Amino acid sequence: MTAAPATAKLPGRWMVLWMLVVVRVAMGYQFQAAASAAPWLISEFDIDYATVGSLVGFYT
């Protein structure tokens, strides 16, 4: 029996890494967008900060 060489390259490993990076950045952007929209949500829907906090908590 022969073992696979330790330096064998996995096909598409860099593509998978880039996909994970893009997904993680998008998640961070969406989370920050919810927080930065808080003043607009408060004025538009006449809600308080506790409700906005609940919305952000439910979002995550």
PDBQT receptor file of N, H, CA, C and O in Angstrom, charges set to zero:
ATOM      1  N   MET A   1       0.830  -1.180   0.000  1.00  0.00    +0.000 N 
ATOM      2  CA  MET A   1       0.000   0.000   0.000  1.00  0.00    +0.000 C 
ATOM      3  C   MET A   1       0.872   1.239   0.000  1.00  0.00    +0.000 C 
ATOM      4  O   MET A   1       1.912   1.294   0.656  1.00  0.00    +0.000 OA
ATOM      5  N   THR A   2       0.430   2.215  -0.739  1.00  0.00    +0.000 N 
ATOM      6  H   THR A   2      -0.414   2.170  -1.273  1.00  0.00    +0.000 HD
ATOM      7  CA  THR A   2       1.165   3.477  -0.746  1.00  0.00    +0.000 C 
ATOM      8  C   THR A   2       0.262   4.581  -0.223  1.00  0.00    +0.000 C 
ATOM      9  O   THR A   2      -0.929   4.638  -0.527  1.00  0.00    +0.000 OA
ATOM     10  N   ALA A   3       0.848   5.433   0.551  1.00  0.00    +0.000 N 
ATOM     11  H   ALA A   3       1.816   5.387   0.799  1.00  0.00    +0.000 HD
ATOM     12  CA  ALA A   3       0.094   6.555   1.113  1.00  0.00    +0.000 C 
ATOM     13  C   ALA A   3       0.154   7.734   0.149  1.00  0.00    +0.000 C 
ATOM     14  O   ALA A   3       1.101   7.877  -0.625  1.00  0.00    +0.000 OA
ATOM     15  N   ALA A   4      -0.850   8.551   0.212  1.00  0.00    +0.000 N 
ATOM     16  H   ALA A   4      -1.618   8.434   0.841  1.00  0.00    +0.000 HD
ATOM     17  CA  ALA A   4      -0.867   9.755  -0.620  1.00  0.00    +0.000 C 
ATOM     18  C   ALA A   4       0.207  10.703  -0.116  1.00  0.00    +0.000 C 
ATOM     19  O   ALA A   4       0.429  10.798   1.091  1.00  0.00    +0.000 OA
ATOM     20  N   PRO A   5       0.871  11.401  -1.013  1.00  0.00    +0.000 N 
ATOM     21  CA  PRO A   5       1.903  12.336  -0.573  1.00  0.00    +0.000 C 
ATOM     22  C   PRO A   5       1.305  13.444   0.290  1.00  0.00    +0.000 C 
ATOM     23  O   PRO A   5       0.172  13.874   0.077  1.00  0.00    +0.000 OA
ATOM     24  N   ALA A   6       2.072  13.888   1.249  1.00  0.00    +0.000 N 
ATOM     25  H   ALA A   6       2.993  13.538   1.423  1.00  0.00    +0.000 HD
ATOM     26  CA  ALA A   6       1.602  14.917   2.179  1.00  0.00    +0.000 C 
ATOM     27  C   ALA A   6       1.381  16.247   1.484  1.00  0.00    +0.000 C 
ATOM     28  O   ALA A   6       0.631  17.088   1.979  1.00  0.00    +0.000 OA
ATOM     29  N   THR A   7       2.020  16.446   0.355  1.00  0.00    +0.000 N 
ATOM     30  H   THR A   7       2.630  15.763  -0.047  1.00  0.00    +0.000 HD
ATOM     31  CA  THR A   7       1.890  17.726  -0.343  1.00  0.00    +0.000 C 
ATOM     32  C   THR A   7       0.834  17.684  -1.441  1.00  0.00    +0.000 C 
ATOM     33  O   THR A   7       0.779  18.585  -2.279  1.00  0.00    +0.000 OA
ATOM     34  N   ALA A   8      -0.005  16.648  -1.447  1.00  0.00    +0.000 N 
ATOM     35  H   ALA A   8       0.040  15.916  -0.767  1.00  0.00    +0.000 HD
ATOM     36  CA  ALA A   8      -1.042  16.562  -2.482  1.00  0.00    +0.000 C 
ATOM     37  C   ALA A   8      -1.998  17.742  -2.341  1.00  0.00    +0.000 C 
ATOM     38  O   ALA A   8      -2.452  18.066  -1.244  1.00  0.00    +0.000 OA
ATOM     39  N   LYS A   9      -2.292  18.373  -3.467  1.00  0.00    +0.000 N 
ATOM     40  H   LYS A   9      -1.923  18.110  -4.359  1.00  0.00    +0.000 HD
ATOM     41  CA  LYS A   9      -3.161  19.548  -3.441  1.00  0.00    +0.000 C 
ATOM     42  C   LYS A   9      -4.617  19.118  -3.561  1.00  0.00    +0.000 C 
ATOM     43  O   LYS A   9      -4.963  18.232  -4.343  1.00  0.00    +0.000 OA
ATOM     44  N   LEU A  10      -5.438  19.753  -2.786  1.00  0.00    +0.000 N 
ATOM     45  H   LEU A  10      -5.158  20.473  -2.151  1.00  0.00    +0.000 HD
ATOM     46  CA  LEU A  10      -6.864  19.502  -2.882  1.00  0.00    +0.000 C 
ATOM     47  C   LEU A  10      -7.434  20.359  -4.006  1.00  0.00    +0.000 C 
ATOM     48  O   LEU A  10      -7.142  21.553  -4.072  1.00  0.00    +0.000 OA
ATOM     49  N   PRO A  11      -8.218  19.791  -4.867  1.00  0.00    +0.000 N 
ATOM     50  CA  PRO A  11      -8.767  20.588  -5.969  1.00  0.00    +0.000 C 
ATOM     51  C   PRO A  11      -9.759  21.621  -5.444  1.00  0.00    +0.000 C 
ATOM     52  O   PRO A  11     -10.675  21.302  -4.687  1.00  0.00    +0.000 OA
ATOM     53  N   GLY A  12      -9.558  22.840  -5.857  1.00  0.00    +0.000 N 
ATOM     54  H   GLY A  12      -8.814  23.099  -6.472  1.00  0.00    +0.000 HD
ATOM     55  CA  GLY A  12     -10.484  23.905  -5.497  1.00  0.00    +0.000 C 
ATOM     56  C   GLY A  12     -10.373  24.427  -4.085  1.00  0.00    +0.000 C 
ATOM     57  O   GLY A  12     -11.284  25.112  -3.620  1.00  0.00    +0.000 OA
ATOM     58  N   ARG A  13      -9.304  24.134  -3.388  1.00  0.00    +0.000 N 
ATOM     59  H   ARG A  13      -8.563  23.577  -3.766  1.00  0.00    +0.000 HD
ATOM     60  CA  ARG A  13      -9.223  24.565  -1.987  1.00  0.00    +0.000 C 
ATOM     61  C   ARG A  13      -9.188  26.078  -1.865  1.00  0.00    +0.000 C 
ATOM     62  O   ARG A  13      -9.734  26.633  -0.912  1.00  0.00    +0.000 OA
ATOM     63  N   TRP A  14      -8.550  26.757  -2.820  1.00  0.00    +0.000 N 
ATOM     64  H   TRP A  14      -8.105  26.306  -3.594  1.00  0.00    +0.000 HD
ATOM     65  CA  TRP A  14      -8.516  28.220  -2.756  1.00  0.00    +0.000 C 
ATOM     66  C   TRP A  14      -9.887  28.801  -3.059  1.00  0.00    +0.000 C 
ATOM     67  O   TRP A  14     -10.270  29.823  -2.489  1.00  0.00    +0.000 OA
ATOM     68  N   MET A  15     -10.627  28.160  -3.949  1.00  0.00    +0.000 N 
ATOM     69  H   MET A  15     -10.316  27.330  -4.413  1.00  0.00    +0.000 HD
ATOM     70  CA  MET A  15     -11.986  28.621  -4.245  1.00  0.00    +0.000 C 
ATOM     71  C   MET A  15     -12.871  28.488  -3.010  1.00  0.00    +0.000 C 
ATOM     72  O   MET A  15     -13.669  29.380  -2.718  1.00  0.00    +0.000 OA
ATOM     73  N   VAL A  16     -12.735  27.398  -2.296  1.00  0.00    +0.000 N 
ATOM     74  H   VAL A  16     -12.087  26.674  -2.533  1.00  0.00    +0.000 HD
ATOM     75  CA  VAL A  16     -13.510  27.203  -1.072  1.00  0.00    +0.000 C 
ATOM     76  C   VAL A  16     -13.127  28.250  -0.036  1.00  0.00    +0.000 C 
ATOM     77  O   VAL A  16     -13.994  28.801   0.642  1.00  0.00    +0.000 OA
ATOM     78  N   LEU A  17     -11.841  28.525   0.089  1.00  0.00    +0.000 N 
ATOM     79  H   LEU A  17     -11.136  28.077  -0.462  1.00  0.00    +0.000 HD
ATOM     80  CA  LEU A  17     -11.395  29.538   1.041  1.00  0.00    +0.000 C 
ATOM     81  C   LEU A  17     -11.968  30.900   0.687  1.00  0.00    +0.000 C 
ATOM     82  O   LEU A  17     -12.455  31.608   1.568  1.00  0.00    +0.000 OA
ATOM     83  N   TRP A  18     -11.919  31.278  -0.575  1.00  0.00    +0.000 N 
ATOM     84  H   TRP A  18     -11.523  30.703  -1.291  1.00  0.00    +0.000 HD
ATOM     85  CA  TRP A  18     -12.470  32.573  -0.995  1.00  0.00    +0.000 C 
ATOM     86  C   TRP A  18     -13.977  32.635  -0.798  1.00  0.00    +0.000 C 
ATOM     87  O   TRP A  18     -14.507  33.683  -0.430  1.00  0.00    +0.000 OA
ATOM     88  N   MET A  19     -14.660  31.553  -1.032  1.00  0.00    +0.000 N 
ATOM     89  H   MET A  19     -14.229  30.702  -1.331  1.00  0.00    +0.000 HD
ATOM     90  CA  MET A  19     -16.105  31.538  -0.796  1.00  0.00    +0.000 C 
ATOM     91  C   MET A  19     -16.412  31.747   0.676  1.00  0.00    +0.000 C 
ATOM     92  O   MET A  19     -17.336  32.485   1.019  1.00  0.00    +0.000 OA
ATOM     93  N   LEU A  20     -15.649  31.105   1.549  1.00  0.00    +0.000 N 
ATOM     94  H   LEU A  20     -14.898  30.506   1.271  1.00  0.00    +0.000 HD
ATOM     95  CA  LEU A  20     -15.853  31.292   2.985  1.00  0.00    +0.000 C 
ATOM     96  C   LEU A  20     -15.566  32.723   3.410  1.00  0.00    +0.000 C 
ATOM     97  O   LEU A  20     -16.287  33.277   4.240  1.00  0.00    +0.000 OA
ATOM     98  N   VAL A  21     -14.529  33.326   2.855  1.00  0.00    +0.000 N 
ATOM     99  H   VAL A  21     -13.944  32.876   2.180  1.00  0.00    +0.000 HD
ATOM    100  CA  VAL A  21     -14.199  34.717   3.178  1.00  0.00    +0.000 C 
ATOM    101  C   VAL A  21     -15.324  35.645   2.735  1.00  0.00    +0.000 C 
ATOM    102  O   VAL A  21     -15.734  36.527   3.488  1.00  0.00    +0.000 OA
ATOM    103  N   VAL A  22     -15.820  35.453   1.527  1.00  0.00    +0.000 N 
ATOM    104  H   VAL A  22     -15.486  34.736   0.915  1.00  0.00    +0.000 HD
ATOM    105  CA  VAL A  22     -16.892  36.312   1.009  1.00  0.00    +0.000 C 
ATOM    106  C   VAL A  22     -18.160  36.167   1.850  1.00  0.00    +0.000 C 
ATOM    107  O   VAL A  22     -18.816  37.160   2.165  1.00  0.00    +0.000 OA
ATOM    108  N   VAL A  23     -18.498  34.949   2.207  1.00  0.00    +0.000 N 
ATOM    109  H   VAL A  23     -17.965  34.143   1.952  1.00  0.00    +0.000 HD
ATOM    110  CA  VAL A  23     -19.693  34.731   3.024  1.00  0.00    +0.000 C 
ATOM    111  C   VAL A  23     -19.537  35.384   4.387  1.00  0.00    +0.000 C 
ATOM    112  O   VAL A  23     -20.480  35.995   4.889  1.00  0.00    +0.000 OA
ATOM    113  N   ARG A  24     -18.373  35.266   4.988  1.00  0.00    +0.000 N 
ATOM    114  H   ARG A  24     -17.607  34.770   4.580  1.00  0.00    +0.000 HD
ATOM    115  CA  ARG A  24     -18.158  35.855   6.315  1.00  0.00    +0.000 C 
ATOM    116  C   ARG A  24     -18.196  37.379   6.262  1.00  0.00    +0.000 C 
ATOM    117  O   ARG A  24     -18.749  38.012   7.161  1.00  0.00    +0.000 OA
ATOM    118  N   VAL A  25     -17.624  37.968   5.234  1.00  0.00    +0.000 N 
ATOM    119  H   VAL A  25     -17.175  37.454   4.503  1.00  0.00    +0.000 HD
ATOM    120  CA  VAL A  25     -17.670  39.429   5.084  1.00  0.00    +0.000 C 
ATOM    121  C   VAL A  25     -19.110  39.886   4.870  1.00  0.00    +0.000 C 
ATOM    122  O   VAL A  25     -19.524  40.902   5.427  1.00  0.00    +0.000 OA
ATOM    123  N   ALA A  26     -19.870  39.153   4.076  1.00  0.00    +0.000 N 
ATOM    124  H   ALA A  26     -19.534  38.327   3.624  1.00  0.00    +0.000 HD
ATOM    125  CA  ALA A  26     -21.271  39.513   3.843  1.00  0.00    +0.000 C 
ATOM    126  C   ALA A  26     -22.080  39.432   5.129  1.00  0.00    +0.000 C 
ATOM    127  O   ALA A  26     -22.936  40.281   5.377  1.00  0.00    +0.000 OA
ATOM    128  N   MET A  27     -21.818  38.426   5.946  1.00  0.00    +0.000 N 
ATOM    129  H   MET A  27     -21.122  37.737   5.745  1.00  0.00    +0.000 HD
ATOM    130  CA  MET A  27     -22.522  38.319   7.221  1.00  0.00    +0.000 C 
ATOM    131  C   MET A  27     -22.185  39.489   8.133  1.00  0.00    +0.000 C 
ATOM    132  O   MET A  27     -23.069  40.039   8.789  1.00  0.00    +0.000 OA
ATOM    133  N   GLY A  28     -20.923  39.872   8.178  1.00  0.00    +0.000 N 
ATOM    134  H   GLY A  28     -20.204  39.425   7.644  1.00  0.00    +0.000 HD
ATOM    135  CA  GLY A  28     -20.526  41.020   8.988  1.00  0.00    +0.000 C 
ATOM    136  C   GLY A  28     -21.158  42.302   8.503  1.00  0.00    +0.000 C 
ATOM    137  O   GLY A  28     -21.570  43.136   9.309  1.00  0.00    +0.000 OA
ATOM    138  N   TYR A  29     -21.240  42.473   7.193  1.00  0.00    +0.000 N 
ATOM    139  H   TYR A  29     -20.905  41.796   6.538  1.00  0.00    +0.000 HD
ATOM    140  CA  TYR A  29     -21.865  43.667   6.622  1.00  0.00    +0.000 C 
ATOM    141  C   TYR A  29     -23.347  43.719   6.984  1.00  0.00    +0.000 C 
ATOM    142  O   TYR A  29     -23.850  44.776   7.362  1.00  0.00    +0.000 OA
ATOM    143  N   GLN A  30     -24.042  42.606   6.875  1.00  0.00    +0.000 N 
ATOM    144  H   GLN A  30     -23.633  41.747   6.567  1.00  0.00    +0.000 HD
ATOM    145  CA  GLN A  30     -25.462  42.578   7.199  1.00  0.00    +0.000 C 
ATOM    146  C   GLN A  30     -25.696  42.885   8.669  1.00  0.00    +0.000 C 
ATOM    147  O   GLN A  30     -26.645  43.589   9.014  1.00  0.00    +0.000 OA
ATOM    148  N   PHE A  31     -24.838  42.362   9.537  1.00  0.00    +0.000 N 
ATOM    149  H   PHE A  31     -24.067  41.790   9.256  1.00  0.00    +0.000 HD
ATOM    150  CA  PHE A  31     -24.997  42.617  10.967  1.00  0.00    +0.000 C 
ATOM    151  C   PHE A  31     -24.786  44.092  11.265  1.00  0.00    +0.000 C 
ATOM    152  O   PHE A  31     -25.537  44.669  12.051  1.00  0.00    +0.000 OA
ATOM    153  N   GLN A  32     -23.786  44.717  10.659  1.00  0.00    +0.000 N 
ATOM    154  H   GLN A  32     -23.175  44.249  10.020  1.00  0.00    +0.000 HD
ATOM    155  CA  GLN A  32     -23.531  46.142  10.876  1.00  0.00    +0.000 C 
ATOM    156  C   GLN A  32     -24.631  46.990  10.253  1.00  0.00    +0.000 C 
ATOM    157  O   GLN A  32     -24.972  48.045  10.788  1.00  0.00    +0.000 OA
ATOM    158  N   ALA A  33     -25.187  46.553   9.140  1.00  0.00    +0.000 N 
ATOM    159  H   ALA A  33     -24.910  45.696   8.705  1.00  0.00    +0.000 HD
ATOM    160  CA  ALA A  33     -26.258  47.320   8.502  1.00  0.00    +0.000 C 
ATOM    161  C   ALA A  33     -27.489  47.377   9.398  1.00  0.00    +0.000 C 
ATOM    162  O   ALA A  33     -28.169  48.402   9.448  1.00  0.00    +0.000 OA
ATOM    163  N   ALA A  34     -27.780  46.300  10.098  1.00  0.00    +0.000 N 
ATOM    164  H   ALA A  34     -27.228  45.467  10.057  1.00  0.00    +0.000 HD
ATOM    165  CA  ALA A  34     -28.924  46.304  11.008  1.00  0.00    +0.000 C 
ATOM    166  C   ALA A  34     -28.705  47.304  12.138  1.00  0.00    +0.000 C 
ATOM    167  O   ALA A  34     -29.640  47.999  12.535  1.00  0.00    +0.000 OA
ATOM    168  N   ALA A  35     -27.500  47.385  12.653  1.00  0.00    +0.000 N 
ATOM    169  H   ALA A  35     -26.740  46.821  12.330  1.00  0.00    +0.000 HD
ATOM    170  CA  ALA A  35     -27.212  48.322  13.741  1.00  0.00    +0.000 C 
ATOM    171  C   ALA A  35     -27.201  49.766  13.249  1.00  0.00    +0.000 C 
ATOM    172  O   ALA A  35     -27.665  50.657  13.961  1.00  0.00    +0.000 OA
ATOM    173  N   SER A  36     -26.688  50.014  12.062  1.00  0.00    +0.000 N 
ATOM    174  H   SER A  36     -26.311  49.290  11.484  1.00  0.00    +0.000 HD
ATOM    175  CA  SER A  36     -26.628  51.388  11.568  1.00  0.00    +0.000 C 
ATOM    176  C   SER A  36     -27.994  51.890  11.115  1.00  0.00    +0.000 C 
ATOM    177  O   SER A  36     -28.179  53.098  10.965  1.00  0.00    +0.000 OA
ATOM    178  N   ALA A  37     -28.938  51.009  10.896  1.00  0.00    +0.000 N 
ATOM    179  H   ALA A  37     -28.788  50.027  11.017  1.00  0.00    +0.000 HD
ATOM    180  CA  ALA A  37     -30.292  51.417  10.524  1.00  0.00    +0.000 C 
ATOM    181  C   ALA A  37     -31.159  51.708  11.742  1.00  0.00    +0.000 C 
ATOM    182  O   ALA A  37     -32.320  52.089  11.590  1.00  0.00    +0.000 OA
ATOM    183  N   ALA A  38     -30.625  51.538  12.938  1.00  0.00    +0.000 N 
ATOM    184  H   ALA A  38     -29.682  51.228  13.061  1.00  0.00    +0.000 HD
ATOM    185  CA  ALA A  38     -31.406  51.721  14.163  1.00  0.00    +0.000 C 
ATOM    186  C   ALA A  38     -32.032  53.107  14.275  1.00  0.00    +0.000 C 
ATOM    187  O   ALA A  38     -33.221  53.187  14.585  1.00  0.00    +0.000 OA
ATOM    188  N   PRO A  39     -31.312  54.203  14.045  1.00  0.00    +0.000 N 
ATOM    189  CA  PRO A  39     -31.968  55.517  14.158  1.00  0.00    +0.000 C 
ATOM    190  C   PRO A  39     -33.152  55.673  13.197  1.00  0.00    +0.000 C 
ATOM    191  O   PRO A  39     -34.175  56.254  13.559  1.00  0.00    +0.000 OA
ATOM    192  N   TRP A  40     -33.013  55.164  11.994  1.00  0.00    +0.000 N 
ATOM    193  H   TRP A  40     -32.182  54.692  11.699  1.00  0.00    +0.000 HD
ATOM    194  CA  TRP A  40     -34.118  55.238  11.039  1.00  0.00    +0.000 C 
ATOM    195  C   TRP A  40     -35.294  54.386  11.510  1.00  0.00    +0.000 C 
ATOM    196  O   TRP A  40     -36.445  54.812  11.411  1.00  0.00    +0.000 OA
ATOM    197  N   LEU A  41     -35.016  53.188  12.019  1.00  0.00    +0.000 N 
ATOM    198  H   LEU A  41     -34.081  52.842  12.100  1.00  0.00    +0.000 HD
ATOM    199  CA  LEU A  41     -36.091  52.327  12.511  1.00  0.00    +0.000 C 
ATOM    200  C   LEU A  41     -36.842  52.985  13.660  1.00  0.00    +0.000 C 
ATOM    201  O   LEU A  41     -38.068  52.906  13.737  1.00  0.00    +0.000 OA
ATOM    202  N   ILE A  42     -36.100  53.634  14.551  1.00  0.00    +0.000 N 
ATOM    203  H   ILE A  42     -35.104  53.697  14.489  1.00  0.00    +0.000 HD
ATOM    204  CA  ILE A  42     -36.721  54.280  15.708  1.00  0.00    +0.000 C 
ATOM    205  C   ILE A  42     -37.640  55.408  15.263  1.00  0.00    +0.000 C 
ATOM    206  O   ILE A  42     -38.765  55.521  15.751  1.00  0.00    +0.000 OA
ATOM    207  N   SER A  43     -37.174  56.237  14.350  1.00  0.00    +0.000 N 
ATOM    208  H   SER A  43     -36.260  56.146  13.955  1.00  0.00    +0.000 HD
ATOM    209  CA  SER A  43     -38.005  57.365  13.914  1.00  0.00    +0.000 C 
ATOM    210  C   SER A  43     -39.141  56.929  12.988  1.00  0.00    +0.000 C 
ATOM    211  O   SER A  43     -40.242  57.476  13.064  1.00  0.00    +0.000 OA
ATOM    212  N   GLU A  44     -38.891  55.971  12.132  1.00  0.00    +0.000 N 
ATOM    213  H   GLU A  44     -37.997  55.527  12.070  1.00  0.00    +0.000 HD
ATOM    214  CA  GLU A  44     -39.904  55.565  11.151  1.00  0.00    +0.000 C 
ATOM    215  C   GLU A  44     -41.032  54.753  11.776  1.00  0.00    +0.000 C 
ATOM    216  O   GLU A  44     -42.198  54.951  11.434  1.00  0.00    +0.000 OA
ATOM    217  N   PHE A  45     -40.700  53.848  12.681  1.00  0.00    +0.000 N 
ATOM    218  H   PHE A  45     -39.753  53.688  12.959  1.00  0.00    +0.000 HD
ATOM    219  CA  PHE A  45     -41.700  52.948  13.243  1.00  0.00    +0.000 C 
ATOM    220  C   PHE A  45     -42.067  53.280  14.683  1.00  0.00    +0.000 C 
ATOM    221  O   PHE A  45     -42.834  52.550  15.312  1.00  0.00    +0.000 OA
ATOM    222  N   ASP A  46     -41.525  54.377  15.211  1.00  0.00    +0.000 N 
ATOM    223  H   ASP A  46     -40.902  54.969  14.701  1.00  0.00    +0.000 HD
ATOM    224  CA  ASP A  46     -41.823  54.832  16.573  1.00  0.00    +0.000 C 
ATOM    225  C   ASP A  46     -41.617  53.709  17.597  1.00  0.00    +0.000 C 
ATOM    226  O   ASP A  46     -42.515  53.385  18.375  1.00  0.00    +0.000 OA
ATOM    227  N   ILE A  47     -40.420  53.129  17.577  1.00  0.00    +0.000 N 
ATOM    228  H   ILE A  47     -39.691  53.393  16.946  1.00  0.00    +0.000 HD
ATOM    229  CA  ILE A  47     -40.064  52.076  18.526  1.00  0.00    +0.000 C 
ATOM    230  C   ILE A  47     -38.915  52.566  19.392  1.00  0.00    +0.000 C 
ATOM    231  O   ILE A  47     -38.298  53.589  19.093  1.00  0.00    +0.000 OA
ATOM    232  N   ASP A  48     -38.628  51.843  20.459  1.00  0.00    +0.000 N 
ATOM    233  H   ASP A  48     -39.128  51.013  20.702  1.00  0.00    +0.000 HD
ATOM    234  CA  ASP A  48     -37.548  52.253  21.356  1.00  0.00    +0.000 C 
ATOM    235  C   ASP A  48     -36.304  51.386  21.127  1.00  0.00    +0.000 C 
ATOM    236  O   ASP A  48     -36.309  50.447  20.332  1.00  0.00    +0.000 OA
ATOM    237  N   TYR A  49     -35.244  51.738  21.853  1.00  0.00    +0.000 N 
ATOM    238  H   TYR A  49     -35.240  52.501  22.499  1.00  0.00    +0.000 HD
ATOM    239  CA  TYR A  49     -33.973  51.032  21.677  1.00  0.00    +0.000 C 
ATOM    240  C   TYR A  49     -34.056  49.569  22.107  1.00  0.00    +0.000 C 
ATOM    241  O   TYR A  49     -33.365  48.717  21.549  1.00  0.00    +0.000 OA
ATOM    242  N   ALA A  50     -34.896  49.278  23.091  1.00  0.00    +0.000 N 
ATOM    243  H   ALA A  50     -35.457  49.970  23.544  1.00  0.00    +0.000 HD
ATOM    244  CA  ALA A  50     -35.040  47.888  23.531  1.00  0.00    +0.000 C 
ATOM    245  C   ALA A  50     -35.614  47.021  22.409  1.00  0.00    +0.000 C 
ATOM    246  O   ALA A  50     -35.197  45.878  22.222  1.00  0.00    +0.000 OA
ATOM    247  N   THR A  51     -36.561  47.568  21.678  1.00  0.00    +0.000 N 
ATOM    248  H   THR A  51     -36.899  48.496  21.830  1.00  0.00    +0.000 HD
ATOM    249  CA  THR A  51     -37.145  46.820  20.559  1.00  0.00    +0.000 C 
ATOM    250  C   THR A  51     -36.128  46.627  19.443  1.00  0.00    +0.000 C 
ATOM    251  O   THR A  51     -36.055  45.557  18.839  1.00  0.00    +0.000 OA
ATOM    252  N   VAL A  52     -35.347  47.662  19.174  1.00  0.00    +0.000 N 
ATOM    253  H   VAL A  52     -35.406  48.531  19.665  1.00  0.00    +0.000 HD
ATOM    254  CA  VAL A  52     -34.289  47.528  18.165  1.00  0.00    +0.000 C 
ATOM    255  C   VAL A  52     -33.283  46.468  18.609  1.00  0.00    +0.000 C 
ATOM    256  O   VAL A  52     -32.832  45.659  17.798  1.00  0.00    +0.000 OA
ATOM    257  N   GLY A  53     -32.934  46.471  19.884  1.00  0.00    +0.000 N 
ATOM    258  H   GLY A  53     -33.300  47.128  20.543  1.00  0.00    +0.000 HD
ATOM    259  CA  GLY A  53     -32.028  45.448  20.403  1.00  0.00    +0.000 C 
ATOM    260  C   GLY A  53     -32.596  44.053  20.253  1.00  0.00    +0.000 C 
ATOM    261  O   GLY A  53     -31.870  43.111  19.935  1.00  0.00    +0.000 OA
ATOM    262  N   SER A  54     -33.894  43.920  20.480  1.00  0.00    +0.000 N 
ATOM    263  H   SER A  54     -34.484  44.685  20.739  1.00  0.00    +0.000 HD
ATOM    264  CA  SER A  54     -34.536  42.613  20.287  1.00  0.00    +0.000 C 
ATOM    265  C   SER A  54     -34.488  42.191  18.820  1.00  0.00    +0.000 C 
ATOM    266  O   SER A  54     -34.231  41.028  18.508  1.00  0.00    +0.000 OA
ATOM    267  N   LEU A  55     -34.738  43.150  17.922  1.00  0.00    +0.000 N 
ATOM    268  H   LEU A  55     -34.946  44.095  18.176  1.00  0.00    +0.000 HD
ATOM    269  CA  LEU A  55     -34.674  42.831  16.493  1.00  0.00    +0.000 C 
ATOM    270  C   LEU A  55     -33.278  42.377  16.084  1.00  0.00    +0.000 C 
ATOM    271  O   LEU A  55     -33.124  41.409  15.339  1.00  0.00    +0.000 OA
ATOM    272  N   VAL A  56     -32.268  43.079  16.572  1.00  0.00    +0.000 N 
ATOM    273  H   VAL A  56     -32.392  43.865  17.177  1.00  0.00    +0.000 HD
ATOM    274  CA  VAL A  56     -30.888  42.691  16.247  1.00  0.00    +0.000 C 
ATOM    275  C   VAL A  56     -30.576  41.329  16.857  1.00  0.00    +0.000 C 
ATOM    276  O   VAL A  56     -29.905  40.508  16.231  1.00  0.00    +0.000 OA
ATOM    277  N   GLY A  57     -31.057  41.086  18.069  1.00  0.00    +0.000 N 
ATOM    278  H   GLY A  57     -31.601  41.753  18.577  1.00  0.00    +0.000 HD
ATOM    279  CA  GLY A  57     -30.844  39.788  18.709  1.00  0.00    +0.000 C 
ATOM    280  C   GLY A  57     -31.517  38.654  17.962  1.00  0.00    +0.000 C 
ATOM    281  O   GLY A  57     -30.949  37.571  17.822  1.00  0.00    +0.000 OA
ATOM    282  N   PHE A  58     -32.730  38.901  17.481  1.00  0.00    +0.000 N 
ATOM    283  H   PHE A  58     -33.191  39.781  17.594  1.00  0.00    +0.000 HD
ATOM    284  CA  PHE A  58     -33.430  37.878  16.699  1.00  0.00    +0.000 C 
ATOM    285  C   PHE A  58     -32.744  37.646  15.366  1.00  0.00    +0.000 C 
ATOM    286  O   PHE A  58     -32.758  36.537  14.832  1.00  0.00    +0.000 OA
ATOM    287  N   TYR A  59     -32.147  38.696  14.836  1.00  0.00    +0.000 N 
ATOM    288  H   TYR A  59     -32.136  39.597  15.270  1.00  0.00    +0.000 HD
ATOM    289  CA  TYR A  59     -31.467  38.605  13.544  1.00  0.00    +0.000 C 
ATOM    290  C   TYR A  59     -30.249  37.696  13.622  1.00  0.00    +0.000 C 
ATOM    291  O   TYR A  59     -29.937  36.971  12.677  1.00  0.00    +0.000 OA
ATOM    292  N   THR A  60     -29.572  37.744  14.749  1.00  0.00    +0.000 N 
ATOM    293  H   THR A  60     -29.825  38.333  15.517  1.00  0.00    +0.000 HD
ATOM    294  CA  THR A  60     -28.383  36.913  14.895  1.00  0.00    +0.000 C 
ATOM    295  C   THR A  60     -28.823  35.583  15.408  1.00  0.00    +0.000 C 
ATOM    296  O   THR A  60     -27.994  34.697  15.616  1.00  0.00    +0.000 OA
TER     297      THR A  60
